[in-house]
Amino acid sequence: MIYSKIIGTGSCLPDKIVTNHDLEKMMDTSDQWIRERTGIRERRVVEDNETTGTLAEQACLRAIESAGVDPAEIDLFVMGTTTPDLVFPSTACLLQKKLGLPDCGAMDINAACSGFMYALSVADKFVRTGDAKKVLVCGAETLSKITNWNKRDTAVLFADGAGALVLEASEEPGILSTHIHANGDYVDLLTTNAGVSVGWEAVSENDGKPEIQMRGNEVFKVAVRTLGRIVEETLGANDLQKSDLDWLIPHQANLRIITAMAKKLEMDMDHVVVTVDRHGNTSAASVPLALDEAVRDGRIKRGDLLLLEAFGGGFTWGSALIRY
């Protein structure tokens, strides 16, 4: 049986740090208010000359270097993002030659905060079917570009970053299973207010730019319930118990959601990778950012069993069970 195995990881964060105290000067909020509701104390935000593509490029180069492979060996490049550089070409196509990749398939997948999980699932299927031997997978976002910095309910949450990994075909177990879902009935709870086809008329409140709109309390309730179900689905599909897991690497949306998931899994927080306090919610970038950090600091070791999960606008949600 062919598995896809992670052989390298990488990430990139903008240099600019925006703290809760910085936000106190911009809007009616406080460090205490933000921490109590989200667990976030600071986040990274791009400068004007930085884009989703510039962050993704660095994360991908670091993942390729970590994997020790020649970029020319990559058979497919899949990128999860909801903030691409352009409507088209895809950001993956914009980066393909910059990264030194051959004329392989390159695509963006938009599943909001679940974008990396969707991209990972697609990449895994290409490897398992024998259509690819090495795949580059990335999650990257510049959510600050569509954040209204006058609205504290969203401005305190969202941030920018990129994470990536390289998969390789292997006879040893790697990605054991992936699971992706969506339900458009909840579209109004977490959305943007404009687009190419429906038009841009609604964006005047945010200086002519689209903006994230969210009903936070309702999103929280659905997220915890939905992620609980996909955890059960993932473990059940592999005949495993909660106690078999070594690490939970969750989407870094909100510390309360992360804590609730750890409780459902009966996991000590020492076995949960948490970056939301320093990174904020980086959407599709948050899971690969957290994975890369825990791999590079030595917490995650070869042979560990990892559960990755994410939930995002759509609603979309996804998970992966991985023997690292």
N, C-alpha and C positions, 0 to 999 in steps of 0.2 A: 504493500500500500504506500502511496506517495503522500507525504505531508509537506506543508510549508513551514519552514523553521526560521525564526528570527536570527539573523547573523550579524546585525549591526543596527545601532540607533543613533539619532542625532537630534538636536533641537537648536532653536534660536529665539532669543527675546530681545526686544528693543532696549536700548540703553536708558531711555527716559523713564523715570519712575514717578508715578503720581500717587502720593500718600493720601490717607483719609484726611489728614490735616490740610493738605492742599485743597481738597474738595470743600472743606469747611469754609474756605475763603471764597468759594465760587457759588455756593448754594446753601439753603437752609438744611444743614445736616451736621452730624458730629461723628467723631471717631468712635465713640461709644455706641451710637445708634447703628452705625455700619457694622461694627464688629458683632454686636448682639444678634443682628438679623442675618448676617452673611458669613461672618468669620474672616472677612477680607480686611487687611490693613494697608495694602498697597497693590498697585497693578502697573503693568508696563504698557506704554503707549508709543506709537510710531511718530517720528518727525515727518515733516511734509515731504521729504525726499525718499521716504521708505514706503513700501507697499507690501501687500500679501506676498507677491512674487519675490521681493528681496529677502524677506524673512524665510520663505520656503526654500530658496536657493541655498542659503547657508545651512539650514537644517538638513537638507538632502545631501549636501557635500559632506557634512560631518557623519551622516549615517553611512554613506558610501565608504568613507575613510575608515570608519569603525568596522565595517564588514570586510574590508581588505579586498574589495573587488574592483575590477576595471569597469568604469561606467559603460563601456562598449558591450559588456556582458548582460546588461539589463534588457529584459525582454518586454517589459510593460511598466508604465508609470501611471499610478492612480492617485489622484489628489482630492481630498475632501476639503471643500471651502464653500462658504456662503457669501464671501466678500472677494470675488475674483478681481484681478487687475482690470480686465475688460469684459464686456459682454461676450465677445469672441475676438480672437481665438481664446481657447481655454488657457488658464494660467499654467497648466501642465505643458501645453504646447509652447507657450512663451519661454518656459524654462528648459525644455527638452535639449536643445543644442547648447545652451549655456552650461548644462551639467555634463555635456559630452556623451549623451545617450545616443544610440543608433536610431534608425527609422522605425522605432517600435511604436506600439499603441500608446497614446498619452491622452488622458481625459480628466476632467473635473467631475466630481459628484457633489451635488448640493442636497444635503440632508440636515442642514443647520448644525446644531451641536453634536448630532450623531454622524456627521460627515466622515470622520475618520473610521468609525466602526463599519459604515457602509463600504468605504474604500477598501478596508482590510478584508471584508467578506468577499468582495469582488476579486481582489488579488489572490486570496486563498483558493477560490474556485478555479482560477486560471492555472495555478500550480497543480492542484489536485487532478485536473483533467489532462495534464501534460502539455498544455498550450504555452506554458512559460516555465522557465527554470529559475529565473531570478526576477523579482519584482520590487520596484521602489514604490513605497506607500508614504504619503504625506498628509498631514492635516495642518492647515495654516489659515489664519484670520487676521484682519485688521478691523475689528468691530468698532473701534473708536471712530472710524469713518462714518458709521451710521448710528452713532450714539448722540442723543440730544443732551448736551452737557448742562442744560438748564433743568433737567428732570431727574431728581435724585433717585427715583425708583429703579431707573435703568443705568444712570451715569455711575453709580457706585459699584456696579456689577461687572461691566464688560471691559475687555482689554484685548491686547494683541500678542501674537506669538506664532511659532511654528514648531512642529515635531515631525520626525520621519523615522522610517525603519526600512531595512532591506530583508526581504524574504528569499529563501532558497529552497528548492526541492530537496527533500531528505527522506530517507527510509526510517529515520528516528521520529517519534512523535514530536510535533511542534504545536501548530494550531489544531486543537482537537475538534473544535466546532465553532461556527459563528452563527448568530441569530439576529435577523433584522426585521423590524415591523414598522408600520405607520398607521395613523388614524386621523384623517382629515377633518373629522367632526370637531376637533379642538382648535382649528386654525385661528380663531379669533383671540385665543388666550396668549399667544406668543407669535407676533407677526411683524411685518414692516408695512409701511403705509403707501408704497408706490412701486412702480415697476415699468418695464419697457412697454408691455402690451396694454396694461390697464391705464397707463399714463402717470404723469408726475405732478398732477394738480394739487395733491394733498400734502406736499412736502414743505409748504411755506413756513411752518412753525420752526423748522430746523435749518434755517438759512438756505432753503432750496435743496436740501439733501434728504434722502430717505432716512427714516429713523426706526429703531426698534421700539415696539409697543408691547407691553407685557402686563398681564394681570397676575402678579406674583403669587398671592396666596393660593389661587386656584391652580396655577402651574405646579406649585409645591405639592399639593395634595395628589394630583394626577401622577406626577413624577415618582413619588415614593411608592404609590400603589402599583404603577406600571413596572418600575424597575424591580420591585419585589417579585412580580410574576416572571420576568425574564430570567432572573437569577434561578428560580425554581426550574424553569424550562431548560436552562443551560446545564445545570447539575443533573437533572433527570435524563437528559439526552446522553449523558456520559456515565450514567450509573454511579454517580459520586455523591458524597455527603458534604455538608457545609464544612465539616472538620477536616476534609481533605485539602482545602485551599490553604495556600501559603500567603498569598497576597491578594488584596482587592485594589485595583487601580481604576477608580471611578472618574467619571466626568466631573470636573471641578467647577460646579455651578454655584454651590452654596454649602457651607460646612454643615448646616442642619440636615440637608439631604444626605450628605456623605455619612454623617453620624447615624442617621436612621437606617441606611443600608447596612452599615457595619453591625448594628444591633440585630437586624433581621438575619444576618449571616452568623451571628454569635461570635463575631471577630473582635479581638482587642484592637484598639486604634493603632497600636504599634505595628500592626500588619496591614494597615491601610495607608497608601501613599497619598499624602495631602500636600497640595501646592497652592490651593485656592487663596490661602492667606497672603501669599506673595505675588501670585500671578493674576488673581481675579478670574473671571470666567472668560476663557479664550476660545470657547466654542469647540470647533472641530480640532483645534490644536491641543486641547487640554489633556487628553488621554496620552497621546504620544510624548508630550512635554513631561508629564509625570513619570511615564515609563522610562524615558531617557535619563531623567534625574536619578531615579532609584537604581538603574543599571550602573550608571557611572559612579555613584557613591558607594556601590558595593552591597546595598541592601538586597537587591534581587540577584540571585545566583543561578547558575545552570542547574536545571532539574527542578526548580521551583514551579509550583502550579499557580498560575495567575488567572484571575477573573477580571476582565476589562468590561466596562459598561458605560453607556451614555444615553442621554435623553435630550431631545431638542424640539424646536419649532416644527410644526407639521400636523400633529405631533409625530415625531419619529423616535425610535429607540433601537438599541442594538447591544450585543454582547459578544464576547469571544472568550473561550477557555483555552489557555495556552500553557504548554509545558515548555518553560524557557530553557 
